Amino acid sequence: MSDSERRERKHDRNQRDRHRQIREWAAYVRSHPDEDWGEQVNTLVNSQLQSARHLEAERPDESVFRDSPLLDE
């Protein structure tokens, strides 16, 4: 089996897994009150925002990259 065939199989498997997870989430949302799943979504989104803010605060100033000897030609 070639590398491209392995990648294609992996891609297909990942896509099936994503579709299964979407169907499961949709069934959960339909069968539970908005307050239940809404709180879970809020927790996830707030966590992602917190992580993004932390990364932004830790990002070095762009002059560090501009002055890098790796960029000298």
PDB file with one MODEL, atoms N, CA, C and O in Angstrom:
MODEL        1
ATOM      1  N   MET A   1       0.846  -1.178   0.000  1.00  0.00           N
ATOM      2  CA  MET A   1       0.000   0.000   0.000  1.00  0.00           C
ATOM      3  C   MET A   1       0.896   1.248   0.000  1.00  0.00           C
ATOM      4  O   MET A   1       1.849   1.330   0.774  1.00  0.00           O
ATOM      5  N   SER A   2       0.592   2.190  -0.849  1.00  0.00           N
ATOM      6  CA  SER A   2       1.402   3.401  -0.967  1.00  0.00           C
ATOM      7  C   SER A   2       1.065   4.384   0.150  1.00  0.00           C
ATOM      8  O   SER A   2       0.045   4.256   0.827  1.00  0.00           O
ATOM      9  N   ASP A   3       1.943   5.363   0.325  1.00  0.00           N
ATOM     10  CA  ASP A   3       1.704   6.404   1.331  1.00  0.00           C
ATOM     11  C   ASP A   3       0.431   7.179   1.034  1.00  0.00           C
ATOM     12  O   ASP A   3      -0.316   7.532   1.947  1.00  0.00           O
ATOM     13  N   SER A   4       0.186   7.442  -0.244  1.00  0.00           N
ATOM     14  CA  SER A   4      -1.017   8.211  -0.600  1.00  0.00           C
ATOM     15  C   SER A   4      -2.280   7.411  -0.278  1.00  0.00           C
ATOM     16  O   SER A   4      -3.294   7.983   0.124  1.00  0.00           O
ATOM     17  N   GLU A   5      -2.220   6.093  -0.454  1.00  0.00           N
ATOM     18  CA  GLU A   5      -3.382   5.261  -0.106  1.00  0.00           C
ATOM     19  C   GLU A   5      -3.597   5.240   1.407  1.00  0.00           C
ATOM     20  O   GLU A   5      -4.735   5.268   1.876  1.00  0.00           O
ATOM     21  N   ARG A   6      -2.504   5.190   2.166  1.00  0.00           N
ATOM     22  CA  ARG A   6      -2.618   5.235   3.630  1.00  0.00           C
ATOM     23  C   ARG A   6      -3.219   6.558   4.087  1.00  0.00           C
ATOM     24  O   ARG A   6      -4.090   6.595   4.956  1.00  0.00           O
ATOM     25  N   ARG A   7      -2.738   7.645   3.485  1.00  0.00           N
ATOM     26  CA  ARG A   7      -3.278   8.965   3.833  1.00  0.00           C
ATOM     27  C   ARG A   7      -4.760   9.054   3.502  1.00  0.00           C
ATOM     28  O   ARG A   7      -5.548   9.593   4.279  1.00  0.00           O
ATOM     29  N   GLU A   8      -5.132   8.523   2.347  1.00  0.00           N
ATOM     30  CA  GLU A   8      -6.539   8.547   1.929  1.00  0.00           C
ATOM     31  C   GLU A   8      -7.401   7.742   2.889  1.00  0.00           C
ATOM     32  O   GLU A   8      -8.492   8.178   3.259  1.00  0.00           O
ATOM     33  N   ARG A   9      -6.927   6.581   3.292  1.00  0.00           N
ATOM     34  CA  ARG A   9      -7.674   5.756   4.256  1.00  0.00           C
ATOM     35  C   ARG A   9      -7.809   6.474   5.593  1.00  0.00           C
ATOM     36  O   ARG A   9      -8.874   6.473   6.209  1.00  0.00           O
ATOM     37  N   LYS A  10      -6.711   7.087   6.031  1.00  0.00           N
ATOM     38  CA  LYS A  10      -6.750   7.829   7.297  1.00  0.00           C
ATOM     39  C   LYS A  10      -7.719   9.007   7.200  1.00  0.00           C
ATOM     40  O   LYS A  10      -8.496   9.263   8.120  1.00  0.00           O
ATOM     41  N   HIS A  11      -7.663   9.714   6.084  1.00  0.00           N
ATOM     42  CA  HIS A  11      -8.575  10.834   5.862  1.00  0.00           C
ATOM     43  C   HIS A  11     -10.028  10.357   5.906  1.00  0.00           C
ATOM     44  O   HIS A  11     -10.869  10.979   6.556  1.00  0.00           O
ATOM     45  N   ASP A  12     -10.321   9.256   5.215  1.00  0.00           N
ATOM     46  CA  ASP A  12     -11.681   8.705   5.201  1.00  0.00           C
ATOM     47  C   ASP A  12     -12.129   8.304   6.607  1.00  0.00           C
ATOM     48  O   ASP A  12     -13.259   8.581   7.009  1.00  0.00           O
ATOM     49  N   ARG A  13     -11.235   7.653   7.348  1.00  0.00           N
ATOM     50  CA  ARG A  13     -11.562   7.230   8.712  1.00  0.00           C
ATOM     51  C   ARG A  13     -11.820   8.445   9.607  1.00  0.00           C
ATOM     52  O   ARG A  13     -12.770   8.453  10.390  1.00  0.00           O
ATOM     53  N   ASN A  14     -10.972   9.470   9.488  1.00  0.00           N
ATOM     54  CA  ASN A  14     -11.158  10.690  10.278  1.00  0.00           C
ATOM     55  C   ASN A  14     -12.475  11.372   9.936  1.00  0.00           C
ATOM     56  O   ASN A  14     -13.177  11.863  10.820  1.00  0.00           O
ATOM     57  N   GLN A  15     -12.805  11.399   8.652  1.00  0.00           N
ATOM     58  CA  GLN A  15     -14.054  12.027   8.227  1.00  0.00           C
ATOM     59  C   GLN A  15     -15.255  11.270   8.781  1.00  0.00           C
ATOM     60  O   GLN A  15     -16.216  11.890   9.236  1.00  0.00           O
ATOM     61  N   ARG A  16     -15.216   9.943   8.749  1.00  0.00           N
ATOM     62  CA  ARG A  16     -16.305   9.136   9.328  1.00  0.00           C
ATOM     63  C   ARG A  16     -16.431   9.401  10.826  1.00  0.00           C
ATOM     64  O   ARG A  16     -17.538   9.522  11.349  1.00  0.00           O
ATOM     65  N   ASP A  17     -15.294   9.489  11.513  1.00  0.00           N
ATOM     66  CA  ASP A  17     -15.313   9.772  12.948  1.00  0.00           C
ATOM     67  C   ASP A  17     -15.922  11.143  13.240  1.00  0.00           C
ATOM     68  O   ASP A  17     -16.722  11.290  14.164  1.00  0.00           O
ATOM     69  N   ARG A  18     -15.540  12.142  12.447  1.00  0.00           N
ATOM     70  CA  ARG A  18     -16.104  13.487  12.642  1.00  0.00           C
ATOM     71  C   ARG A  18     -17.607  13.480  12.414  1.00  0.00           C
ATOM     72  O   ARG A  18     -18.349  14.087  13.186  1.00  0.00           O
ATOM     73  N   HIS A  19     -18.063  12.809  11.379  1.00  0.00           N
ATOM     74  CA  HIS A  19     -19.507  12.741  11.099  1.00  0.00           C
ATOM     75  C   HIS A  19     -20.246  12.029  12.226  1.00  0.00           C
ATOM     76  O   HIS A  19     -21.337  12.446  12.614  1.00  0.00           O
ATOM     77  N   ARG A  20     -19.661  10.959  12.751  1.00  0.00           N
ATOM     78  CA  ARG A  20     -20.274  10.233  13.864  1.00  0.00           C
ATOM     79  C   ARG A  20     -20.373  11.146  15.090  1.00  0.00           C
ATOM     80  O   ARG A  20     -21.406  11.179  15.759  1.00  0.00           O
ATOM     81  N   GLN A  21     -19.305  11.881  15.382  1.00  0.00           N
ATOM     82  CA  GLN A  21     -19.311  12.786  16.533  1.00  0.00           C
ATOM     83  C   GLN A  21     -20.350  13.896  16.364  1.00  0.00           C
ATOM     84  O   GLN A  21     -21.009  14.284  17.329  1.00  0.00           O
ATOM     85  N   ILE A  22     -20.493  14.402  15.150  1.00  0.00           N
ATOM     86  CA  ILE A  22     -21.495  15.445  14.884  1.00  0.00           C
ATOM     87  C   ILE A  22     -22.899  14.892  15.102  1.00  0.00           C
ATOM     88  O   ILE A  22     -23.743  15.552  15.710  1.00  0.00           O
ATOM     89  N   ARG A  23     -23.148  13.683  14.606  1.00  0.00           N
ATOM     90  CA  ARG A  23     -24.471  13.068  14.804  1.00  0.00           C
ATOM     91  C   ARG A  23     -24.758  12.846  16.287  1.00  0.00           C
ATOM     92  O   ARG A  23     -25.874  13.083  16.747  1.00  0.00           O
ATOM     93  N   GLU A  24     -23.752  12.391  17.034  1.00  0.00           N
ATOM     94  CA  GLU A  24     -23.927  12.177  18.472  1.00  0.00           C
ATOM     95  C   GLU A  24     -24.211  13.488  19.193  1.00  0.00           C
ATOM     96  O   GLU A  24     -25.078  13.542  20.064  1.00  0.00           O
ATOM     97  N   TRP A  25     -23.480  14.552  18.832  1.00  0.00           N
ATOM     98  CA  TRP A  25     -23.697  15.847  19.469  1.00  0.00           C
ATOM     99  C   TRP A  25     -25.100  16.374  19.131  1.00  0.00           C
ATOM    100  O   TRP A  25     -25.796  16.902  19.998  1.00  0.00           O
ATOM    101  N   ALA A  26     -25.499  16.225  17.879  1.00  0.00           N
ATOM    102  CA  ALA A  26     -26.836  16.686  17.472  1.00  0.00           C
ATOM    103  C   ALA A  26     -27.916  15.934  18.247  1.00  0.00           C
ATOM    104  O   ALA A  26     -28.899  16.537  18.676  1.00  0.00           O
ATOM    105  N   ALA A  27     -27.745  14.632  18.429  1.00  0.00           N
ATOM    106  CA  ALA A  27     -28.717  13.850  19.203  1.00  0.00           C
ATOM    107  C   ALA A  27     -28.730  14.313  20.652  1.00  0.00           C
ATOM    108  O   ALA A  27     -29.793  14.398  21.266  1.00  0.00           O
ATOM    109  N   TYR A  28     -27.570  14.609  21.197  1.00  0.00           N
ATOM    110  CA  TYR A  28     -27.488  15.089  22.578  1.00  0.00           C
ATOM    111  C   TYR A  28     -28.213  16.423  22.721  1.00  0.00           C
ATOM    112  O   TYR A  28     -28.987  16.624  23.657  1.00  0.00           O
ATOM    113  N   VAL A  29     -27.954  17.327  21.785  1.00  0.00           N
ATOM    114  CA  VAL A  29     -28.575  18.659  21.840  1.00  0.00           C
ATOM    115  C   VAL A  29     -30.096  18.549  21.745  1.00  0.00           C
ATOM    116  O   VAL A  29     -30.822  19.272  22.426  1.00  0.00           O
ATOM    117  N   ARG A  30     -30.575  17.631  20.888  1.00  0.00           N
ATOM    118  CA  ARG A  30     -32.028  17.461  20.746  1.00  0.00           C
ATOM    119  C   ARG A  30     -32.658  16.842  21.989  1.00  0.00           C
ATOM    120  O   ARG A  30     -33.832  17.085  22.267  1.00  0.00           O
ATOM    121  N   SER A  31     -31.908  16.058  22.731  1.00  0.00           N
ATOM    122  CA  SER A  31     -32.494  15.307  23.844  1.00  0.00           C
ATOM    123  C   SER A  31     -32.222  15.923  25.224  1.00  0.00           C
ATOM    124  O   SER A  31     -32.661  15.374  26.235  1.00  0.00           O
ATOM    125  N   HIS A  32     -31.513  17.041  25.279  1.00  0.00           N
ATOM    126  CA  HIS A  32     -31.201  17.677  26.557  1.00  0.00           C
ATOM    127  C   HIS A  32     -31.604  19.150  26.517  1.00  0.00           C
ATOM    128  O   HIS A  32     -31.609  19.764  25.450  1.00  0.00           O
ATOM    129  N   PRO A  33     -31.936  19.707  27.659  1.00  0.00           N
ATOM    130  CA  PRO A  33     -32.313  21.125  27.703  1.00  0.00           C
ATOM    131  C   PRO A  33     -31.155  22.034  27.277  1.00  0.00           C
ATOM    132  O   PRO A  33     -29.983  21.695  27.435  1.00  0.00           O
ATOM    133  N   ASP A  34     -31.518  23.184  26.737  1.00  0.00           N
ATOM    134  CA  ASP A  34     -30.511  24.157  26.294  1.00  0.00           C
ATOM    135  C   ASP A  34     -29.523  24.491  27.408  1.00  0.00           C
ATOM    136  O   ASP A  34     -28.336  24.680  27.144  1.00  0.00           O
ATOM    137  N   GLU A  35     -29.998  24.564  28.643  1.00  0.00           N
ATOM    138  CA  GLU A  35     -29.139  24.937  29.769  1.00  0.00           C
ATOM    139  C   GLU A  35     -28.004  23.926  29.950  1.00  0.00           C
ATOM    140  O   GLU A  35     -26.887  24.304  30.302  1.00  0.00           O
ATOM    141  N   ASP A  36     -28.285  22.655  29.713  1.00  0.00           N
ATOM    142  CA  ASP A  36     -27.263  21.619  29.886  1.00  0.00           C
ATOM    143  C   ASP A  36     -26.150  21.747  28.860  1.00  0.00           C
ATOM    144  O   ASP A  36     -24.983  21.900  29.220  1.00  0.00           O
ATOM    145  N   TRP A  37     -26.503  21.685  27.601  1.00  0.00           N
ATOM    146  CA  TRP A  37     -25.459  21.701  26.579  1.00  0.00           C
ATOM    147  C   TRP A  37     -24.910  23.107  26.370  1.00  0.00           C
ATOM    148  O   TRP A  37     -23.752  23.267  25.982  1.00  0.00           O
ATOM    149  N   GLY A  38     -25.734  24.137  26.624  1.00  0.00           N
ATOM    150  CA  GLY A  38     -25.260  25.506  26.485  1.00  0.00           C
ATOM    151  C   GLY A  38     -24.132  25.814  27.458  1.00  0.00           C
ATOM    152  O   GLY A  38     -23.171  26.503  27.116  1.00  0.00           O
ATOM    153  N   GLU A  39     -24.261  25.296  28.674  1.00  0.00           N
ATOM    154  CA  GLU A  39     -23.208  25.494  29.671  1.00  0.00           C
ATOM    155  C   GLU A  39     -21.911  24.820  29.235  1.00  0.00           C
ATOM    156  O   GLU A  39     -20.824  25.357  29.445  1.00  0.00           O
ATOM    157  N   GLN A  40     -22.030  23.656  28.634  1.00  0.00           N
ATOM    158  CA  GLN A  40     -20.840  22.945  28.150  1.00  0.00           C
ATOM    159  C   GLN A  40     -20.157  23.721  27.023  1.00  0.00           C
ATOM    160  O   GLN A  40     -18.932  23.830  26.983  1.00  0.00           O
ATOM    161  N   VAL A  41     -20.955  24.249  26.124  1.00  0.00           N
ATOM    162  CA  VAL A  41     -20.390  25.024  25.010  1.00  0.00           C
ATOM    163  C   VAL A  41     -19.725  26.288  25.548  1.00  0.00           C
ATOM    164  O   VAL A  41     -18.635  26.654  25.109  1.00  0.00           O
ATOM    165  N   ASN A  42     -20.382  26.956  26.501  1.00  0.00           N
ATOM    166  CA  ASN A  42     -19.793  28.163  27.084  1.00  0.00           C
ATOM    167  C   ASN A  42     -18.461  27.866  27.759  1.00  0.00           C
ATOM    168  O   ASN A  42     -17.512  28.641  27.633  1.00  0.00           O
ATOM    169  N   THR A  43     -18.386  26.750  28.473  1.00  0.00           N
ATOM    170  CA  THR A  43     -17.132  26.359  29.122  1.00  0.00           C
ATOM    171  C   THR A  43     -16.034  26.157  28.088  1.00  0.00           C
ATOM    172  O   THR A  43     -14.907  26.615  28.277  1.00  0.00           O
ATOM    173  N   LEU A  44     -16.354  25.479  27.008  1.00  0.00           N
ATOM    174  CA  LEU A  44     -15.382  25.226  25.950  1.00  0.00           C
ATOM    175  C   LEU A  44     -14.928  26.528  25.292  1.00  0.00           C
ATOM    176  O   LEU A  44     -13.729  26.755  25.127  1.00  0.00           O
ATOM    177  N   VAL A  45     -15.866  27.372  24.920  1.00  0.00           N
ATOM    178  CA  VAL A  45     -15.532  28.627  24.241  1.00  0.00           C
ATOM    179  C   VAL A  45     -14.716  29.532  25.163  1.00  0.00           C
ATOM    180  O   VAL A  45     -13.729  30.131  24.734  1.00  0.00           O
ATOM    181  N   ASN A  46     -15.127  29.630  26.427  1.00  0.00           N
ATOM    182  CA  ASN A  46     -14.381  30.471  27.360  1.00  0.00           C
ATOM    183  C   ASN A  46     -12.956  29.965  27.550  1.00  0.00           C
ATOM    184  O   ASN A  46     -12.024  30.761  27.667  1.00  0.00           O
ATOM    185  N   SER A  47     -12.784  28.662  27.581  1.00  0.00           N
ATOM    186  CA  SER A  47     -11.451  28.077  27.705  1.00  0.00           C
ATOM    187  C   SER A  47     -10.597  28.409  26.482  1.00  0.00           C
ATOM    188  O   SER A  47      -9.417  28.734  26.615  1.00  0.00           O
ATOM    189  N   GLN A  48     -11.190  28.326  25.302  1.00  0.00           N
ATOM    190  CA  GLN A  48     -10.450  28.648  24.077  1.00  0.00           C
ATOM    191  C   GLN A  48     -10.068  30.121  24.041  1.00  0.00           C
ATOM    192  O   GLN A  48      -8.964  30.465  23.620  1.00  0.00           O
ATOM    193  N   LEU A  49     -10.969  30.992  24.477  1.00  0.00           N
ATOM    194  CA  LEU A  49     -10.662  32.426  24.519  1.00  0.00           C
ATOM    195  C   LEU A  49      -9.541  32.719  25.503  1.00  0.00           C
ATOM    196  O   LEU A  49      -8.642  33.511  25.219  1.00  0.00           O
ATOM    197  N   GLN A  50      -9.602  32.075  26.659  1.00  0.00           N
ATOM    198  CA  GLN A  50      -8.556  32.262  27.665  1.00  0.00           C
ATOM    199  C   GLN A  50      -7.202  31.816  27.117  1.00  0.00           C
ATOM    200  O   GLN A  50      -6.196  32.497  27.316  1.00  0.00           O
ATOM    201  N   SER A  51      -7.175  30.688  26.436  1.00  0.00           N
ATOM    202  CA  SER A  51      -5.939  30.181  25.854  1.00  0.00           C
ATOM    203  C   SER A  51      -5.409  31.136  24.789  1.00  0.00           C
ATOM    204  O   SER A  51      -4.210  31.410  24.738  1.00  0.00           O
ATOM    205  N   ALA A  52      -6.293  31.636  23.949  1.00  0.00           N
ATOM    206  CA  ALA A  52      -5.874  32.569  22.891  1.00  0.00           C
ATOM    207  C   ALA A  52      -5.311  33.854  23.487  1.00  0.00           C
ATOM    208  O   ALA A  52      -4.314  34.385  22.998  1.00  0.00           O
ATOM    209  N   ARG A  53      -5.949  34.352  24.540  1.00  0.00           N
ATOM    210  CA  ARG A  53      -5.446  35.582  25.193  1.00  0.00           C
ATOM    211  C   ARG A  53      -4.071  35.342  25.805  1.00  0.00           C
ATOM    212  O   ARG A  53      -3.187  36.197  25.733  1.00  0.00           O
ATOM    213  N   HIS A  54      -3.901  34.162  26.411  1.00  0.00           N
ATOM    214  CA  HIS A  54      -2.606  33.836  27.009  1.00  0.00           C
ATOM    215  C   HIS A  54      -1.524  33.780  25.928  1.00  0.00           C
ATOM    216  O   HIS A  54      -0.439  34.331  26.108  1.00  0.00           O
ATOM    217  N   LEU A  55      -1.812  33.123  24.821  1.00  0.00           N
ATOM    218  CA  LEU A  55      -0.836  33.031  23.744  1.00  0.00           C
ATOM    219  C   LEU A  55      -0.509  34.398  23.166  1.00  0.00           C
ATOM    220  O   LEU A  55       0.639  34.681  22.822  1.00  0.00           O
ATOM    221  N   GLU A  56      -1.527  35.243  23.063  1.00  0.00           N
ATOM    222  CA  GLU A  56      -1.294  36.585  22.530  1.00  0.00           C
ATOM    223  C   GLU A  56      -0.395  37.385  23.469  1.00  0.00           C
ATOM    224  O   GLU A  56       0.478  38.125  23.015  1.00  0.00           O
ATOM    225  N   ALA A  57      -0.607  37.239  24.777  1.00  0.00           N
ATOM    226  CA  ALA A  57       0.204  37.955  25.755  1.00  0.00           C
ATOM    227  C   ALA A  57       1.637  37.444  25.762  1.00  0.00           C
ATOM    228  O   ALA A  57       2.560  38.204  26.055  1.00  0.00           O
ATOM    229  N   GLU A  58       1.838  36.174  25.447  1.00  0.00           N
ATOM    230  CA  GLU A  58       3.163  35.572  25.461  1.00  0.00           C
ATOM    231  C   GLU A  58       3.898  35.712  24.126  1.00  0.00           C
ATOM    232  O   GLU A  58       5.072  35.358  24.021  1.00  0.00           O
ATOM    233  N   ARG A  59       3.214  36.222  23.120  1.00  0.00           N
ATOM    234  CA  ARG A  59       3.817  36.344  21.791  1.00  0.00           C
ATOM    235  C   ARG A  59       4.948  37.374  21.834  1.00  0.00           C
ATOM    236  O   ARG A  59       4.759  38.477  22.347  1.00  0.00           O
ATOM    237  N   PRO A  60       6.116  37.023  21.301  1.00  0.00           N
ATOM    238  CA  PRO A  60       7.221  37.992  21.311  1.00  0.00           C
ATOM    239  C   PRO A  60       6.933  39.145  20.349  1.00  0.00           C
ATOM    240  O   PRO A  60       6.158  39.020  19.401  1.00  0.00           O
ATOM    241  N   ASP A  61       7.576  40.248  20.625  1.00  0.00           N
ATOM    242  CA  ASP A  61       7.443  41.411  19.762  1.00  0.00           C
ATOM    243  C   ASP A  61       7.975  41.064  18.376  1.00  0.00           C
ATOM    244  O   ASP A  61       8.965  40.344  18.252  1.00  0.00           O
ATOM    245  N   GLU A  62       7.328  41.569  17.342  1.00  0.00           N
ATOM    246  CA  GLU A  62       7.737  41.200  15.987  1.00  0.00           C
ATOM    247  C   GLU A  62       9.146  41.666  15.653  1.00  0.00           C
ATOM    248  O   GLU A  62       9.763  41.125  14.736  1.00  0.00           O
ATOM    249  N   SER A  63       9.674  42.655  16.371  1.00  0.00           N
ATOM    250  CA  SER A  63      11.039  43.107  16.093  1.00  0.00           C
ATOM    251  C   SER A  63      12.049  41.999  16.397  1.00  0.00           C
ATOM    252  O   SER A  63      13.136  41.975  15.819  1.00  0.00           O
ATOM    253  N   VAL A  64      11.693  41.080  17.303  1.00  0.00           N
ATOM    254  CA  VAL A  64      12.575  39.949  17.587  1.00  0.00           C
ATOM    255  C   VAL A  64      12.799  39.142  16.317  1.00  0.00           C
ATOM    256  O   VAL A  64      13.906  38.673  16.051  1.00  0.00           O
ATOM    257  N   PHE A  65      11.749  38.989  15.549  1.00  0.00           N
ATOM    258  CA  PHE A  65      11.871  38.227  14.308  1.00  0.00           C
ATOM    259  C   PHE A  65      12.541  39.050  13.219  1.00  0.00           C
ATOM    260  O   PHE A  65      13.335  38.526  12.436  1.00  0.00           O
ATOM    261  N   ARG A  66      12.227  40.321  13.169  1.00  0.00           N
ATOM    262  CA  ARG A  66      12.786  41.185  12.141  1.00  0.00           C
ATOM    263  C   ARG A  66      14.309  41.286  12.286  1.00  0.00           C
ATOM    264  O   ARG A  66      15.024  41.373  11.288  1.00  0.00           O
ATOM    265  N   ASP A  67      14.800  41.275  13.529  1.00  0.00           N
ATOM    266  CA  ASP A  67      16.226  41.431  13.796  1.00  0.00           C
ATOM    267  C   ASP A  67      16.959  40.091  13.872  1.00  0.00           C
ATOM    268  O   ASP A  67      18.139  40.054  14.220  1.00  0.00           O
ATOM    269  N   SER A  68      16.293  39.021  13.558  1.00  0.00           N
ATOM    270  CA  SER A  68      16.887  37.696  13.656  1.00  0.00           C
ATOM    271  C   SER A  68      18.003  37.518  12.616  1.00  0.00           C
ATOM    272  O   SER A  68      17.837  37.888  11.454  1.00  0.00           O
ATOM    273  N   PRO A  69      19.135  36.949  13.042  1.00  0.00           N
ATOM    274  CA  PRO A  69      20.220  36.679  12.067  1.00  0.00           C
ATOM    275  C   PRO A  69      19.793  35.625  11.033  1.00  0.00           C
ATOM    276  O   PRO A  69      20.408  35.513   9.973  1.00  0.00           O
ATOM    277  N   LEU A  70      18.782  34.887  11.329  1.00  0.00           N
ATOM    278  CA  LEU A  70      18.312  33.876  10.368  1.00  0.00           C
ATOM    279  C   LEU A  70      17.713  34.513   9.106  1.00  0.00           C
ATOM    280  O   LEU A  70      17.592  33.878   8.058  1.00  0.00           O
ATOM    281  N   LEU A  71      17.345  35.785   9.248  1.00  0.00           N
ATOM    282  CA  LEU A  71      16.729  36.475   8.104  1.00  0.00           C
ATOM    283  C   LEU A  71      17.749  37.217   7.260  1.00  0.00           C
ATOM    284  O   LEU A  71      17.402  37.762   6.212  1.00  0.00           O
ATOM    285  N   ASP A  72      18.988  37.247   7.692  1.00  0.00           N
ATOM    286  CA  ASP A  72      20.037  37.909   6.910  1.00  0.00           C
ATOM    287  C   ASP A  72      20.256  37.133   5.614  1.00  0.00           C
ATOM    288  O   ASP A  72      20.263  35.903   5.592  1.00  0.00           O
ATOM    289  N   GLU A  73      20.426  37.869   4.578  1.00  0.00           N
ATOM    290  CA  GLU A  73      20.638  37.207   3.283  1.00  0.00           C
ATOM    291  C   GLU A  73      22.089  37.183   2.926  1.00  0.00           C
ATOM    292  O   GLU A  73      22.456  36.666   1.871  1.00  0.00           O
TER     293      GLU A  73
ENDMDL
END
